[in-house]
Amino acid sequence: MNTHKNARLTYLRRLEMVQDIVEGGFSASEAAAKQGVSAVTARKWLGRYLAGGAAGLLDKSSKPERSPRSIAPHVALAIVELRRKLFLQARIASYMGVSKATVSRVLRRAGLSRLSDLGPAEPVQRYEREHPGELLHVDIKKLGRFDKAGHRITGDRSQRARDVGWDYVFVAVDDHSRAAFTQVYPDETRHSAAAFLRAAVSHFHSWGVPIQRVLTDNGMSFHSALFSEACLELGVTQKFTRAFRPQTNGKAERFIQSALREWAYGRRYENSEQRRQALPAWTHFYNWHRPHHGINLAAPVSRLSIPRKNLLTLHS
């Protein structure tokens, strides 16, 4: 029985009420007043009790006795079997004598709406470089600026922030250690991309991690001659992700998800400048203190060969 939170009569209260009438000599009005319901309600439950005993006081299912749109289980199974033989939905509907909407509904529930759903799932390919610095994942996340707290915090969608532009969060994640470096730029042009690459390589070099390769998506800023020149200047080999395969750069994508959940939308900010100022502190927490499930709940810097004599200098 699934009694709603404001129900006055649960099963035990109904049983108590009819027993007061049958065994206690209460009138229907008296028993109803004791339970805070009307005499009509008391007589209704008394009638069900006299007809079906205590079981008659249970809630009845709201399911209708007849459902004209429902189909027999064996018909649904046949639809699925025909789909597995690569039948199109229109052909299945004609063959089984049901509507296209019914076929679509059954296949959606079975997870077979698209023919591509019938193929074997693409195996998950995981990889990890053996040493820090062998590969640096670089990506950009575009975030809207704001001058007051938005609906994600206040819950009030009627108050919309003014259109004040965008922030572009550049992220660089080391493939082996998952250590990250972040900076916010006002745009995603080739100049910003090249400047970020130099800053990221310098940052990891301060940790004693020389960068050998950098992996980016196929954005225009990363394909620019200026970015390529920066790679040559820094002695870094540039690699690109496969088209339509964002999972190739998955470590950066996963870092961005964590940053959005824990930094960008994890607390209240009065404006985007306040959010930007909080990014270095969160990135420090991510690198030095936050357990990472991809490396057995260790902090990313634990995988870097940082000299002990420089530890206090770096951890500041």
N, C-alpha and C positions, 0 to 999 in steps of 0.2 A: 504494500500500500504506500502510495506516495502522496501524503497529506500536505497541503501547502501550509506555509508558516502562520497564516492568520486563521486557520480553521478552528472553529470552536469545538467541534466534535471529532475526536479521534475514535478509533475502533473501541477502545476500552470505555470512553465516555458514553458512546452510544449504547454499549452493553449495560453500563451502570444505569443509564436512563430508562431503558426498557425493563430492567429488573426492578427498578423502583415502582414502575407501573404494574408489572405482573405480580411481583412478590411482595412489594412494600405497601401496596394499597394506595399509591399516589395517583392522583388524577393526571391526565396528560398535561394540563396547564401547570400543575405543581412541579412535575418532573422536568418540564421544559424550562420553567423559571429557575430551577436549581442549576441547570446547565447553561443558562443564559441564551436560550434559543426560543423560538416561537412554538406554540402548541401544535401548529400545523406540521412543523418539523418533527416534533415528538411523535405524532400519530403516524407520520410517514415511516419512521424507523421502527415503530411498533408493528406496523403492517408487514414490513420486510422480515422482522424477527419471527412473527407468527407464521409466515409463509416458508421461510428457509432456515429458521433457527439462527444460531450465532453466526453462521457463515453468511447469512443474508445481510449482515451489518458491514461486511467488507465492501470497499470501493469496487465498483464495476469498471471494467476496461472501457476506455472511450473509443476503442476501435469499432468502426461500423460493422454491421453484420454482412453487408455486401459492399464491395468496392469494384464498380464496373471497369475502372481503368487498370486494375491489377491483372497480372497474368499468372498462369500456373508455373510452379517451379520448373517442371520439365521443359516448358517453352523457353524460359530464361536460360537454362542450361544448353538447349539446342542453339540459341542465338550466339552464345559464347563459343560453342564448338564450331559453328559456321564461320565465325570471325577468325578463329585460329586457322581456318583453311583459306584465309585471305579473301573472304567474301566482302564486298562493299556493303555499306549499311543499307542502301536502297535495295540491293538484291536480296539481302537477308529479310527485309520487311516484306518484299513481294513473295519470297519463298515461304515464309512462316505465316503470312496472312495477318500481320500486325502493322501498326503504324510506324512511320520512320521515327517519330518521337519516342515510342516505346523501345525501339531498338537502340536509339541513342541513349536513353536513360539506363538501360541494362548494361550497355558497354561502358558507360561512364562509371557506373558502380564497380564494374569488373576491372577498371583501369585499362580498357582496350579501345578507347575512343579513336586513337590514331593508329594507322597501320604500323608506324614505327614502334609502337608499344609492343608489337609482337616479336620484334627482334631481341636477341640476347642483350642484356645490359652491358654497357661498355665497362670493362674492368677498370677499377681505380688504380692509377699508377702513381705511386709515391716514390719520391727520390730525395736524396739529401747529399750535399757535397761533404767530402771527408774533412775538410779543413775550413776554418773561417776565412773569409775574403775571396774564396774561389768564385763565388757568384753573389751578386748583389741585386735583389729585386727592387725595382723602382716603379712607383705608380703615383697617380694624382687623384685626389678626391675633391670634388667641387661642393662647397657648402655655402648656403645663402647667408648673407650678413643680416643683422637685425639690430634695432635700436631699443627694443623692449622684449620682455619674455613672451614667447609665443604659445600657441595652443597646446603644444606637447607638455608644457609645464602648467599653464593656467586651466587648460581644459575648455577655454572659451574660444570657439572658432569664429565668433562674430567680430572679435577684435583682431584685425590683421595688421602685421607689421608692414611698414613702408618698404618699397623696393629700393634697397640701399646697396645693391651690388652683390658681389660674390667674393668668397675667400677660396683659395686653391691650396689644399694641404698636400704637400709633396712628402712622400714616405720612401724610405730606403730600408730594406730588411735583409740582413745577412742570411744566406740560405742554410748554413750549418748551425749557427748559434741562435737564430731568430732575433738577435739584437737589432734594434731599430733606431733610425734617426729621422726627425721630422722638422719641417719648416713650413711656414705659411707665407704665400706670395699673393699679390693682388691680381695675378693673371697666370696663364699657363703657356706663355709664349716661349720661343726657343731661348730667349735670354734668361728667363727664369729657370728653365730646365737645365741649361748649362751652369748657371750659378749654383743651383742646388746640387748638381753632380760634384762640383768642386768642393762644396761645403761638406757633402757626405763622405767623400774620399778623405778629406782632411780630418773629419771627425773619427772615422774608423782607424786612420793612421795614428791618431793620438792614443788609441787603444792597442797599438802594435799589430793592427790587422791591415795589411796591404790588399787593396782590391784588385782582382785580376780580370773579372768580367762583370758586366752589368746587363741585366735583362729588363727590357721595357716592352710596353705594348707598341702598337703601330701608329701612335698619335703623331700629328704633324710636327710637334715640338721635338720629339725624339728622332724623327727622320730628317731633321734639319741639318744643314752643313755645319752650323755653329755647334750643335751638340756633338757631332762626329769629331769636330776639331778638338773639343774639350776632352773627348775620350782619348784621342791620339796624344794630346798634351800630357794627360795623366797616365798614359801607358795602360789603358783599360780597353779590353776587347768588348765591343758592343754586340749584343744578341737581341733578337726580337721574338715575341711570342708568336705562335701559330695563329692564323686568322680564325676568328670565332672560337678561340680556345682560351678563355680567360683563366681557366684552371692552371694553365702553364705557369702563370704568375701568381699561383695560389697563395703563397706565403705572404705576399703584399696584400692580396685581397682579404686574407684572413685577419691580418693586422688591422686593416681599415675597419672591418666589422667590429673588432674589439674596441677600437678607438671611438667609433660612433656610439657604441653602447655604453662605454664606461667614461668617456671624456665629453664628447660633443653633446650627447643627450642624457648623460648620467647625473647631472646636477643642474641647478637653476643658474642661469647667467642673465644679467640685466641687459647685456649687449654683446655683440660679436667680438668686440675688442677684449672684453673680460674673458670670453671663451678662448681667444687666441693666446692670452697671457697664461692660461692654465695648461696649455699643451706641453710645454717643456717639463713641468712637474709630473704630469701623467706619464710622459715618455720615460722619464727617469724611474718612476715606479714600475713601469712595464719592464724595463731592462734589468733593474737591480733587485726587485722584490716580488714581482708577480709570478706565481707558478705558471709554467707553460705546459699544457697537456701534450704537445707534440714532442717534448724532450723530457718525458717522465717527471713532470711537475717541478722541474728545476727552473731557476731564473736564467734568462738568456746569457747574462754576462758570465755565468758559471762555466760556459763553454768557450770562453775566450782566455787566451794565455796572457792575462794581465799581470805584469810584475807586481809583487807584493809591495815594493817600495813606492810604487805610484798609486796604490789602491786608494789611499785617503785623498790624494789630489784629484783623482778621477771621480770619486764618489762624493761629490760636493754639489 
